[in-house]
Amino acid sequence: MSWRDPTTRRDISYLLLTIVPPGYTITYNALAQLLGTSPRAVGAYMRANRDLIVVPCHRVVAKRRLGGFSKGINFKKKLLKIEGALDGKARPRNVIDSPSEFWQVAEKHGRGIEVDLDDP
């Protein structure tokens, strides 16, 4: 994958996930809306992630629960707890649930991306 020129939805999903700051989670549905695909496709992209340190797929959650994780749900909980993204009952907090929320959080944390639309 080229970070400078992502060519697939999977590559773009990984790039977008690097924008989600620690302490936040994003729903499969919100990420799917950003990509113009389905939440199931997003789940498949997350399962295919081989760079767990670089691409924080543990930050992708279901609407009302944590969802799955290739290294096991307990490991996902541990990572999210370290980042402060779980409440006292191990439920996700600071959940990004729409594309507009995603861009608001990105801007708030200085994590936006520049797109050169003039580059052929």
Secondary structure, DSSP 8 states (H G I E B T S, - for coil): --SSS--SHHHHHHHHHTTS-TT-EEEHHHHHHHHTS-HHHHHHHHHT---TTTS-GGGEE-SSS----TT-HHHHHHHHHHHT-B-TTS-B-SEE-SHHHHHHHHHHTT------TT--
